[in-house]
Amino acid sequence: MAEQTQQGTPDVLRIAVAQMNPTVGDIAGNVAQVRAGREDAARHGADIVVFPELFLSGYPPEDLVVRPAFLEACARAVAELAADTSDGGPAVIVGYPRGEEGKRYNSVAVLDGGAVVGVRDKVDLPNYGEFDEKRVFDAGEMPGPVMVRGVRIGLPVCEDIWGDLGVCETLAESGAELLIVANGSPYYRGKVDVRQQVVLRQVIESGLPLIYANMLGGQDELVFDGASFAFNADHTLAFQMSQFEDAVSVSTWRRGEDGWACKSGVMSVIPGAEEADYRACMLGLRDYVNKNGFRNVVLGLSGGIDSALCAALCVDALGEERLRAVMLPYRYTAPESIEDAAACARALGCRYDVVAIEETVTAFSNALGDLFEGTEEGVTEENLQSRTRGTILMAISNKFGSMVVTTGNKSEMSVGYATLYGDMNGGFNPIKDLYKLQVYALSRWRNAHLPPGALGPSGEVIPARIIDKAPSAELRPDQTDQDSLPPYADLDDILECLVEKEMGTQEIVARGHDVAVVHRIEHLLYLAEYKRRQSAPGVKITRKNFGRDRRYPITNRFRDRD
């Protein structure tokens, strides 16, 4: 425990960060996790254990916090945990939603000695991208520090260190010696570097060391990647916890002439971009399936790269025994695709079934024959194939209780190259926010690496021929994606400019793209909004995903033609 100076204040403090995975609404389960994390921290001699933002409710709780019964249940949980601390073990800093006099706050409580010794409320409520906190929370007052084990600790909450309200400077001016920040910061590519730059700015401005305790786990579209860390007041990285891994880690802090500094703590290596993206997709899929109580999953394995990557993610996230892969061939399905799908299933070790759709599609065509007489065959008939496949997969889902995993990538979802009530059928899409070239990159990465925590086999799990062949929906003879779309290198760049960067068409043309192609892709992007509104949720990987981040109207006649 804390070592005391002659004046009765500590000169050594052991602080644990509990980077753990709560479930929204499972207050009893989250309380159990706090107790388990505190016990772990106690075994390692911690004086204080810190949990992430809104840990007791799970994050983000959205409109659950509008329900008085939910706030009351969270308040009871805080009281129960406070009573636990009468045992003399570590003090607890934990996030929860708090109701008081008709208002609702995003708060952190300090629990020690059997009591709630301090509460601080979030001041700066984010209202951009995936965040919508001003809708359900009230802003707190500018906080002062809380005395915890003889140390004046500042407790800003997540956005309080991202904005420009000066919360950290105010805490420093009011006597804080150390800043501990509870966070619910979701993943996107490169987010660790962004967080560290934000923290470094606050350390420089406040002159105080800062501990950043981040959430872990998947919640609908969002993935919280952990990667908790701290900076000393001299701007050096004090410790770095692992990314995408549940952990309770203790760091040792010592008071010197210049204040508190971390003397020991873990230094985990942060994965590269492709590994991080893959593991985010894997964690998001695993938690969506498990937290929603699905026993297993089913997907259509076409012999193409998108479904192959999704199959690998399913096996890595859930285990081979929980995936049923189904090949649904039609007359236009190439023999090589049937071979490739079977090879992929063998490599992954999952169940593999073949359900031919020729008779079913023919039956639909015959039923519609009189109605369609005199018209030319085209997209309608092609979509019958996709919708037949979607219906069969949903029937398997209903019969066996399996969630359908849908497999469309962001390039397809952007321009509407996905069939409603067909290949868009499903409960969750692990690659929804990956552009096509990123799908290729992650497939190659997975063949060369087995991710930590993966339940699948090592080695090549996506046959090389799947990666090397030209992508095709195989809805008509000799079809390829590039028949009607620009090369994916061009398409993905145009889409990233339009979606992530909100660039004007002339700016995009200045990058070397044909103006007619840019106009066409922009038109397709807007036109497909109604489809995306009906699509399954999927893991957020980029800075701006469809749904939470990018909210465009369905009825929309604007086109950038200036």
N, C-alpha and C positions, 0 to 999 in steps of 0.2 A: 504494500500500500504506500501512499504518499509519504516521503521522508520529510520530516519537519526541521525547520531552522530553529534557532534559539528563540526567535520571536513568535513561534507557533505557526508560521506560514510555510508551506512546502517549498523545497528547492528541487524536488524531483516529482514528476507526475507521469503516470502511465495511462495513456489514453487508447482505448480500443475503438476501432471503427467496425461496426457490424454491417457489412455490405451484404444484405440479405434480400430475399424474394417474397414480398407479401402478395396477397391476393385481394383485389378490391372487394370490399363488403364482407370479407371473412375476418371479422374482428376477433373472434375467439382464436382462430388459427394464427392471426398476426400477433396476438398477445403471447401465444405459445412460442412463437419465434423469438419475441423479445426475451422471454424467460430463458430460452435455450441459448441465445446469443450472450445474455448476461452471465449465465453459468460458464460459458466458454471463456468469456473475458475474465471472470473471477479466477478460473484455473490458471490463467496466465498473469495473475497479479495486477490486473487493471484497477485503477482508481475510478475511472469514468468510462462508460461505454456509450457510443453515439450511434443512433439509428437515423435513417434518411427522412426526408420530408414526407409528411402525412403517412408515415409507416403504419400506424394503427388502422387507418381506413383503407390503405392501399391508394395508389396514385395513378392517374387522376380519378377522383371519386365522382366528378361531374355533378349531376343534379341529385345524387344521393345526399349531398350535404344540405339540400333544401328540406329534407325530411327531419323534423324534430326528433323522431325516434332514433334515427341514425346518429345524430349528434349526442343524444343521451347515452346511447350504447358506447360511443367512443369515450365519453366522460367517465362512465363506469369503468372502462378498461384502464384509463389513466389512474383512477383511484386504486384499483386492484394492484397495478404495477407499483404505485407509490408505496402501498403497504408492504410489498415484497422487499423493499429496500431497507426495512427495519432490521434486516439480518446482518447489517454491517458490510455487505458486499458493495460492488461498484455502484456509483451514482449512474443514473440513466438520463440521457438526453434523447427525446423521441418526438417525432412529429405527429400531429393529429388535428382534425378539424374541431374547432371550439365554438360553441354557441354561448352568447351572453347578451341579455337584454334585447333580444330580437335581431342581433347581428351575428354574423358568422365570420370566423377568422381562420386563416391557415397558420397554425401555431406550432411552437415547440414547447414542451414541458421539461423541466428539470426535476427529477425525482431522487430524493436522498433522505436517509434517516427515517424512512417511513412516511414521508410527506412530500407534497408538491412544493418545492422551495422556490420555484420561479416559472413564469410563463412569458414567452415573447411571441408577438404576432408579426406576420409578414407585412411589410410596409408597401413594397413595390409589387403590384399584382400584374403578371404578364397577360397580355391580351393580343397575341399575334401568333401566327403559325398554328401549331397544335395546342396552344394555350388559350384558355377562355376563362381565366379566374375572376375577372371583374364581374362576370355574370353571376357568380355564386358566392363570392367572398367580399367582405369589407376590408379596407386597408387598415392596418394597425398603426399605432402611434410610433414615432421615432423612438427606438429602444435604448435603454442603458444596459450595462453589463449585469450579469448574475453572478453572485459569489458561489462558486462550486469548489468544495474541498480547499477553501482558503485562497482560491485564485479567481480574479475578476475576469469572467469569460463573456465575450460578446457573441451573440447568437443571431446573426442575420440569417434569413431563410432564402435560399436559392436566388430568385430574381433580385433580391436586395443587393447582391454583389454584381449583378449584370447591368443594372441601370445607373442613372446619374443622380440619384437622390442623396448620395453622400452618407449612406447608412454606416459604412465601415469607418469613415472619418469621424462621424458623430460618436460611435462607440469608443474609438481611440481617445477622443477629446474628453469623454466622460469616465475614463479610467480603465478601460478594458486592457488586459495584458495579452490575451490570446483570442483569436477568432475561430469559432467552430461553426461551420455552415452545413445545415441539413439540406440535401438536394434531391430533386426528382428530375434529373436532366436526361432526356431521351437521346438515344443514339442517332447520329447520322455520320456519314463518312467524314473522317478528319475531326470529329468533335472533341477528342481528347486534347488536341493542340489548341482548339478554340477555348476550351475551359481553362487551360493552364494560362493562356494569355490574359483572360479575364481576371483570374486569381492574382496573377503577378501584378497587374495594374492596381488591384486593391491593396496588395502588400506594400507596394511602393508608396501609394497615397496615404495609407494609414500608419505605416512603419511597424506593423504587427505581423507575426506569423499567422498562417491561416490553414486550417484543416478542412478539406472538402470531402464530405461523406455523401456518396451517391447511391441511389437506388439500383437494384438489380432485378431483371426479369421482364417478361413480356406482358403487356396489357393491351389487348386488341391490336391496333396497328403499331403501337409504340413498343420499343425495346429499350429498357434501361440497362446500360452496359457496365455499371459499377465503375471500375477504374478510379476509385477514390485515391486521393493524394493530399499532400501538404507542401507548402512552401515556408521556409524560414524567413525571418525578417531581412536576412542578407540576400534574399532573392534566389537562394539555392533550393532545389527540389529536395524536400526532407524525406519523403517516402512515396512510394507508388504501389498501389494495390493492383491486383490482376483485373483484366477486363473479361466480362462474361462469366465470371466464376464467383460462386457464393463463398464468402470468407469473413472471418472475424480476425482482425489483425491488430496487435498491440504495438504502439510506438512509445518510446521513452523520451520524455521532455525534461530538460534541466534549466533551472533559472540561473542566469549569469548576470554580469554587470550590465549587459545590454538587453536584458529581458529573457524570455523563454526561447529555447531552441531545441529542435529534435536531435537527439544523440543516437538513436537507433530506430530502424523501421525497415519494412520490406522494400525491395526495389525490383518489382516485377517488370518484365519486358512487355511493352504494348505491341500487339500484333500489327503486321502491315495491313494495307488497305484491303486486299482481297481476302485475307484470312478474317479480318474483322467483319467484313460484309457477310461472308459465309456464316460465321458464328452468330451474327445478329439474326440472320434468316433462320438458322437452326434453333436458337433460343426462342425467338418469337413464335415459331411453329409449335415447338414443344409445349410452351406454356399455354398457348391458345387451346390446343387439343386437351391437355391435362386439366387445366383450370376449368374448362367447360365440360369435363366429364365424359369425353369420347373415349371409347375403348380402343378404337383403331381407325384407320383411314383407308380410303380407296382413291385411286386416280387412273385416268386413261393414259396408258403408256404407248405413245404413237410411233416410237422410233426416232423422234425428233429431239433436239437438244433441250428445249424447255421442259418437257415432261421428264426427261432423263435427269436433269438437275433437280427437279422437284422430288423425284423418286429417291435420289441420293440424300436429299435433305430430310425426307421422311424417315428413312432408315437410320440416318445418323441421329436424328432427334428422338425417335421413338423406338427403334429396334426393328429388325427385319420381320418379326412375327406380327407386328401391328400394321403392316402395309400390305394391301392387296392391289397389285397392278393388273390392269385389264387392257389388252389389245383389242381394238374394235375395228377390224379391217373391212374395207369396201373394195369395189372393183378397181378403184384408182390407187389403192394402197400398194406401194412398190414392194416386191418380195424382199428387197434389202431392208425396208423399214420393219417388216415382220421379224426378220432375222436380228436386226439391231435391238428391237424392243426385248426379244427373248434373251439376247446376250446381256443386256443391261440388267434384267431381272435376275439372271443367273449370277452375275457379278455381285449384286447386292444381297442375294440370298432370300428375296422376298417371294411371296406367293404370286403366281402369274397365271392369269386366265385369258382365254381367247373367246370373244363373243362376236361372231360375224354379224354384220348389219345389213347385208344385201337384201334379204327377204323383207326386213322391216322397212327399209327405205323404199323398196318396190311397192310395198303395201300402201305407204303414204302417197306415193306418186299415183298409184291406181285410184286411191280414194279421191285425189284431187284432179284426176284426169279430165272429167267433164268440165270442171270449173276453169281449168287452165287451158282448155282446148283453144288452138289458134294462137297461142303465145309462144315466144321463143324461150328455150331453156337458158338459165343463167344463174345468178346469185341465189335466187330462191331455191332452186333445186340443190345447189351446193350446200346451202344452209340446212336443208333437210338432213343431210348426212351428219352435220355437227349436232343438230338438235336430237337426232336419234341417239347419238352417242351420249349426249347429256341426259336424256331420259333414262337410258339403261344404267348409267352410273348412279343416278338418283334412286332408281329402283333397288340397286344393290345397297345403297346407303340406307334406304328404308327397311329393307329386309334384315340386314345384319347390324344395324346401328353404327355404321361407319360414316365418318365425315368425309365428304368429297373434297379433295384438294384440287383446286383449279390452278391452271398452269400458264396463264398469259403473262408475258413480260410487259414492261412499261412502254416499249416502242409500239407494240400492238395496241395496248390500252389507250395510248395517246391518239392514234389515228383511226381507231374504230375497227381494226382488223381482228375482231373477236365477235363471236355470234352470241347474242342474247339468248338465253334458255338453251344454249348448246354448250360450247366449250367454256362459256363463262359460268356455267352451273358450278356451285360448290360453296363450301363454308369458309374457306380461308385460302389465300394465295401467297405462298412464301416468297415468290419472285416478282410480285406486283410492282415493286418500285425499282426493279433492275432493268436498265436498257439492254437491248439485245447484245451489244458488244460486251457488256458486263456479265451477261449470262455465259458467254463463251469464256471470258476470263476466269470466272469462278469455277466453271467446269474443268478447265485445265488445271487450276490450282488444286481442286479436290482430288483429281487423279494423281497428283504428286504429293499430297499431304493428307494425313488423318487428323482432323481437328481434335483438340483436347475435349474430352467429354463425349465424343461421338460414339454411338453404339454400332456403327457400320464397320465394314471391313476396310483394311488398308489396300493400297494398290489402285489399279485402274478400275473404276466402277462405272464410268461412262465410256463406252467403247469409242475408240479413236474415230471410227467411221462416222459416228453420230456428230462428232465435232467438226469433221472435215467436209461433210457433204453440204450442198446448198440447201438452205431451209425451205420447206414447202408445207402448205396445209394439205396437199394431196386431195383436193376436192374436184380436180379435173385432170385430164392427161397432161403430163409433162409440166405441171405447174411449179413455179418457184415464187418466193416472196418478192424477188426483184423484178418480176413481170410488171408489177403495178406500184412498186415503191422504189425510191432511190436506194443506192447501196447503203447498208446500215451505218457505215462510217459517216456518211453525209446525213442520213436521217436522224441518227442519235445526236449529232452535233446541233442540227437545226432544232430538234425538240428540246434539248437542254437549254439552248438560248431562249426559246419561247416559254418553257415551263419554269425552269429554275431561275433564270436570269431576267425574265420579263423584258427581253430586248425587242426593239422595233424591227420590222422586216428589213429596212434599209441597213441597219447595223449588221444584221445577219448576212445580207447579200454582200456587204463589205468584207466578210470573212472568206469570200470566194464561192458562195453558193449562187445557183441560178435563181433569178427573181421569180420566175414562174413556179419553180419547185417550192420555194419558200412560201409563196402565196397559197399553193395547193395544200401544203402540210399544215399551215395555219388554219385553213378552212376545215380540213379534216379534224384537227384538234378541237376546234369549237363544236363541230357537228357531232362529235362522239361524246359530248358531255352527258347526254341522256343515258348512254350505255354505262358510263362510269358510275353514275348515281346508283345503278342497280347491281354493281359488281360486288364481289365478296371483299371483305377487308384483307389487307396484306401488310407485311412488315415494311415500316418506313426505313429507307436506306439513304435517300438523298435529302438535301436540305428542304425540298418542297415536294411532298408526295400528293397524290390525288386524294381528296377527301378532307383530312384535317387541315392541310396546309394551303391547298389551292381550291378556292371556292368560286367557281365561275357560274353564271346563270345558264340554265339549259336553253331558254329562249333568248337568243343573242344574235343580233344582225351585224355587230361590229366586225369589220375586217380592216387591218392596217394596210392601206393602199397609198399612203402619201409618199 
